[in-house]
Amino acid sequence: MTPVTLGIIGCGNISDAYFRGAAGSSLVRVKACADLRREAAEAKARQYGVQALSIEELLADPEIEIVINLTVPLAHAAVGLQIIAAGKHVYSEKPLAATLADARALAQAAATAGLRIGCAPDTFLGGAHQACRRLIDEGRIGQVVGGAAAVISRGMEMWHPNPEFFFKPGGGPILDIGPYYVTQLINLLGPVKRVAAVATKGYPTRKVTSEPLNGQIIQVEVPTTVNGVLEFESGANISLTASWDVWKNKRIPFEIYGTEGSMMVPDPNRFGGEVAVAKAGGEWQAIAHTHGNTDGEFRAIGVADMAAAIVANRPHRASGALALHALEAMEAFQTSADEGRRVKLETTVERPAMIPPGLPTGQID
Ligand SMILES: NC(=O)c1ccc[n+]([C@@H]2O[C@H](COP(=O)([O-])OP(=O)(O)OC[C@H]3O[C@@H](n4cnc5c(N)ncnc54)[C@H](O)[C@@H]3O)[C@@H](O)[C@H]2O)c1
């Protein structure tokens, strides 16, 4: 197919992964980029051989069909609405918006305009995670009963060049890292029914130790240690621990327990990794997974899938509906913690179609 033309708004830390990922796909091509900081757009434009434009110029370019929104979470909804108002499909970094209410408004605007929303993460399209999905669908561990996921570290202020947004509304470990786990869980198990959680803040302030803002003090406005349980419509319940307050731990990141065995799911912030299954009474066995996207960084496969889906008139996998449901589940962690009750979700979503097994790296159908 003729590659679909993309624009990128937001030329910060993660944008390199998208410029590189898109360059590796025959389904899309990046024409231009923009940023509030003109110099950031110009630097990426020079590096990747695209045009640096103002946001208005980029949105007015008739050739650009999909705009990737790589701004900070608090700007996702406003920039997304601008993109839709310009008549273009939007593919957003996660979370879809800083609040469920903003995400709903975005979804409504896109539906009214007949435009698509796509949203990161797309790591669940990686070979390892698709293999987990296939194993569950084939009944290799029986009916899924429970599971545990843990994403635990000491934080973000020691590596990210501008880490403030992680500790402001729209940030926090559940909204920032949770999307990888919650999205893969929905891909594996289907929609979430209810959430129960408890949340706390480990430190009132954070001192940045990365460059160039070394020494900056950040006021923490969101909980940074959260423990919760996701109850799925299927009947399974999965615990999720997300924390940026931990010096050391030995938790296994992601396990699923079924009536016939257990499964180890690799880090869903990566496309590949080791998958293992232990059948009833047996030991862990590594599962070979040969189909697409097993290694390396493929961020942009979600937007490439969306481009192919637009051309083929089929649903795309990393969809706005999936991101909206995941966001409702993640916001429910906060509501449950604040109000001391289990929160029932209002949205639902169908599991995205599996990528057919056996495809070479980077191919989706
Ligand atoms: N950094 C990572 O490793 C990483 C990984 C996965 C996902 N993400 C997600 O990607 C998004 C961006 O993260 P980042 O780390 O690149 O942040 P960043 O702060 O490095 O970059 C964000 C860029 O967006 C620009 N921007 C902010 N508001 C804007 C607006 N209204 N209009 C136009 N430009 C605007 C900023 O000037 C900045 O250049 C976040 O949603 C984050 O959760 C980041």
The ligand as an SDF file (V2000), in Angstrom:
LIG
                    3D

 44 48  0  0  0  0  0  0  0  0999 V2000
   10.0130    9.0260   27.8370 N   0  0  0  0  0  0  0  0  0  0  0  0
    9.6290    7.7890   27.7620 C   0  0  0  0  0  0  0  0  0  0  0  0
   10.4250    6.8470   27.9230 O   0  0  0  0  0  0  0  0  0  0  0  0
    8.2040    7.4670   27.4250 C   0  0  0  0  0  0  0  0  0  0  0  0
    7.9180    6.1500   27.1370 C   0  0  0  0  0  0  0  0  0  0  0  0
    6.6380    5.8060   26.7560 C   0  0  0  0  0  0  0  0  0  0  0  0
    5.6780    6.7790   26.7150 C   0  0  0  0  0  0  0  0  0  0  0  0
    5.9340    8.0730   27.0290 N   0  0  0  0  0  0  0  0  0  0  0  0
    4.8280    9.0410   26.9550 C   0  0  0  0  0  0  0  0  0  0  0  0
    5.0790    9.9310   25.8890 O   0  0  0  0  0  0  0  0  0  0  0  0
    4.5690   11.2320   26.2180 C   0  0  0  0  0  0  0  0  0  0  0  0
    5.6890   12.2250   26.1180 C   0  0  0  0  0  0  0  0  0  0  0  0
    6.7110   11.8380   27.0090 O   0  0  0  0  0  0  0  0  0  0  0  0
    8.1990   12.3680   26.8510 P   0  0  0  0  0  0  0  0  0  0  0  0
    8.9920   11.5790   27.8000 O   0  0  0  0  0  0  0  0  0  0  0  0
    8.5870   12.4160   25.4170 O   0  0  0  0  0  0  0  0  0  0  0  0
    7.9900   13.8800   27.4290 O   0  0  0  0  0  0  0  0  0  0  0  0
    8.9220   15.1380   27.1630 P   0  0  0  0  0  0  0  0  0  0  0  0
    8.6040   16.1220   28.2230 O   0  0  0  0  0  0  0  0  0  0  0  0
   10.3310   14.7210   26.9470 O   0  0  0  0  0  0  0  0  0  0  0  0
    8.3810   15.6930   25.7490 O   0  0  0  0  0  0  0  0  0  0  0  0
    7.1060   16.2550   25.5810 C   0  0  0  0  0  0  0  0  0  0  0  0
    7.1960   17.3020   24.4690 C   0  0  0  0  0  0  0  0  0  0  0  0
    5.8730   17.8120   24.2290 O   0  0  0  0  0  0  0  0  0  0  0  0
    5.9660   19.2260   24.0760 C   0  0  0  0  0  0  0  0  0  0  0  0
    4.6730   19.7860   24.4310 N   0  0  0  0  0  0  0  0  0  0  0  0
    4.0970   19.8500   25.6520 C   0  0  0  0  0  0  0  0  0  0  0  0
    2.8710   20.3980   25.5600 N   0  0  0  0  0  0  0  0  0  0  0  0
    2.6650   20.6660   24.2530 C   0  0  0  0  0  0  0  0  0  0  0  0
    1.5850   21.2280   23.5200 C   0  0  0  0  0  0  0  0  0  0  0  0
    0.4660   21.6330   24.1310 N   0  0  0  0  0  0  0  0  0  0  0  0
    1.7050   21.3560   22.1850 N   0  0  0  0  0  0  0  0  0  0  0  0
    2.8430   20.9550   21.5530 C   0  0  0  0  0  0  0  0  0  0  0  0
    3.9150   20.4270   22.1980 N   0  0  0  0  0  0  0  0  0  0  0  0
    3.8140   20.2830   23.5290 C   0  0  0  0  0  0  0  0  0  0  0  0
    7.0990   19.6480   24.9930 C   0  0  0  0  0  0  0  0  0  0  0  0
    7.6290   20.8960   24.5930 O   0  0  0  0  0  0  0  0  0  0  0  0
    8.0780   18.4900   24.8440 C   0  0  0  0  0  0  0  0  0  0  0  0
    8.9980   18.7110   23.7890 O   0  0  0  0  0  0  0  0  0  0  0  0
    3.9660   11.1150   27.6290 C   0  0  0  0  0  0  0  0  0  0  0  0
    2.5870   10.8930   27.5170 O   0  0  0  0  0  0  0  0  0  0  0  0
    4.6580    9.8820   28.2050 C   0  0  0  0  0  0  0  0  0  0  0  0
    3.8370    9.2270   29.1520 O   0  0  0  0  0  0  0  0  0  0  0  0
    7.2010    8.4400   27.3590 C   0  0  0  0  0  0  0  0  0  0  0  0
  1  2  1  0
  2  3  2  0
  2  4  1  0
  4  5  1  0
  4 44  2  0
  5  6  2  0
  6  7  1  0
  7  8  2  0
  8  9  1  0
  8 44  1  0
  9 10  1  0
  9 42  1  0
 10 11  1  0
 11 12  1  0
 11 40  1  0
 12 13  1  0
 13 14  1  0
 14 15  2  0
 14 16  1  0
 14 17  1  0
 17 18  1  0
 18 19  2  0
 18 20  1  0
 18 21  1  0
 21 22  1  0
 22 23  1  0
 23 24  1  0
 23 38  1  0
 24 25  1  0
 25 26  1  0
 25 36  1  0
 26 27  1  0
 26 35  1  0
 27 28  2  0
 28 29  1  0
 29 30  1  0
 29 35  2  0
 30 31  1  0
 30 32  2  0
 32 33  1  0
 33 34  2  0
 34 35  1  0
 36 37  1  0
 36 38  1  0
 38 39  1  0
 40 41  1  0
 40 42  1  0
 42 43  1  0
M  CHG  2   8   1  16  -1
M  END
$$$$
